[in-house]
């Protein structure tokens, strides 16, 4: 077993090389269209003709119906001219397989990720588009924008640089973008169409009856998607004549060529393959893997992988260039597949299949997270209890799976919330997704995606009137807003979370919300309100005998008073925190609190008292075995002694600190990327 993916329970190993048919990338025909497009790149634009410098990137438009090979032509054009654009090629799909436009916000985030740049969590599309334009300024980049629905989608992504080029693919004209001439596609020429058929059938059946082959091309109108299906049907039936297929297509129902070929090929599938193909219309974003197919059809992972490979060989699916076995229902076929599912499967069966898929996804995400908890006996026990097909061989394999499946997982979350009938499963899915992403990527790196997930949690909580979950979602969104500098928005979230926590009678949510409101006010420089809100949270903690949290809040109140220059109030609160630390026996926290007392005394100009307090703090830090804090205190004592006019003693303490730091002392506890309350999801059972 490789470490690339989930154990499939049998069959071909994940990550193994795809069959030749799946990796074949030889482009056919379209010579005239390619020549026109390349000439368009060289053609002077209207701005140049008018004597003005072009303000933005040039746009080429390839227009054609789905299945006409428009994306393949765009990819071939990009391949031919990519060497002119030294800063690389960026790709984005602007609509879902069902034709729904992808929000510009999501597209820009994907492009920024491809550039290796961060995108602020929660930023709107205008802010993100500006970040993208700034990132592309001065670069020479080629953008391939596939499946554009409207001109506005393309317009917001265009770099403000004439050295860049955008190749847009759409079904029709993009009215509103200046100086764009569409290259409209029809069918392939006969020679190229016959060569495409030959790839599937071999040359013998084409050469022995060329007239029948040309008749089949005519029935398919030279449309690549229809020819692929026809070729797949012939390849699966070595004894069938090309003339027979052409005759049966002519005798079939009226309709567009692709529809007729699809119906005929579909009827020739075994019943199990027909059923699985219909159920794949439920796959999020049209993306499927063996586990998704297995859950939808209620069969084993190995059987699902076999059927997926068969459907791909017949042209009903497209294998994706991924280290994991992933498949896509072509966008030109998806509407027909969905229509078949709605007409031939009962709504209850489709809903059950969707529920099985979500349940399998939840369990995979749980397994993906649990394998990171290698030091926990409980986690190892839970991992061992999972079926073999749901276990990952290593944390690296789990992370690779999560990265590869992230677009489909996020799409599954959005669809589950939009469905509205499986909210319990949707809540479990969102919780498992957050925890898996935080475990593998960290809260900060995953923040842009987590922001969208928490908004989905909020949608369900508001729809189902779940105040406790609403409070948790609002707190998480507020934290992400605060981290990206949107303090006003964060403050509004925290206040709404406080109301929801009170409605749910949830002391944890109300306490954290009050503390967060205080933090937001402190961030804006309103220290009086910050201290007031920290005090409200403190009263609740003291009433519940939560000494550790109360001590932390005393420290936060002291910090707010320190910022405001009220050093006496700051010292009183730090001493109250020290008393709680002493009562609880937390030596390390006691030492850190004493160091803060020394800092405040120094700010207040009480240098001798600060020096004495530093000496006490050093002793407590020694007891806590916190060498880094000891070194920091020695440096502070050195600075204080210099201000008191004793440079010799200052040099002595500075030398001690340097020796301690030189010994490679480390923090007594590992630094956390996010605090204990980050990314909480409180709408699921304790099992997850």
Secondary structure, DSSP 8 states (H G I E B T S, - for coil): --SSSB--SSSS-TT----HHHH-------HHHHHHHHHHHHS--HHHHTT----S-EEEEEE--TTSSHHHHHHHHHHHHGGG-TT-EEEEE-B-TTS-B--HHHHHHHHHHHTT----TT--HHHHHHHHHHHHTT---EEEEEEE-SHHHHHTT--S-TT-EEEEEESS--TTSTT--EEE-----HHHHHHHHHHHH-SHHHHTTHHHHHHHHHHTTT-HHHHHHHHHHHHT-TT--HHHHHHHHHTS-SS-HHHHHHHHHHHTS-HHHHHHHHHGGGSGGGEEEHHHHHHHHTS-HHHHHHHHHHHHHTTSSEE-SSSS-EEE--HHHHHHHHHHHHHHS-HHHHHHHHHHHHHHHHHHHHHHHHTT-TT-HHHHHHHHHS-GGG-BSSHHHHHHHHHHHHHHHHHHHHHHHHH-S-HHHHHHHHHHHHHHHHHHH-TTTTHHHHHHHHHHHHHHHHHHT-HHHHHHHHHHHHHHHHHTT-HHHHHHHHHHHHHHHHHHT-HHHHHHHHHHHHHHHHHTT-HHHHHHHHHHHHHHHHHTT-HHHHHHHHHHHHHHHHHTT-HHHHHHHHHHHHHHHHHHT-HHHHHHHHHHHHHHHHHTT-HHHHHHHHHHHHHHHHHTT-HHHHHHHHHHHHHHHHHTT-HHHHHHHHHHHHHHHHTT---SS---SS-TTTT---SS-TT-
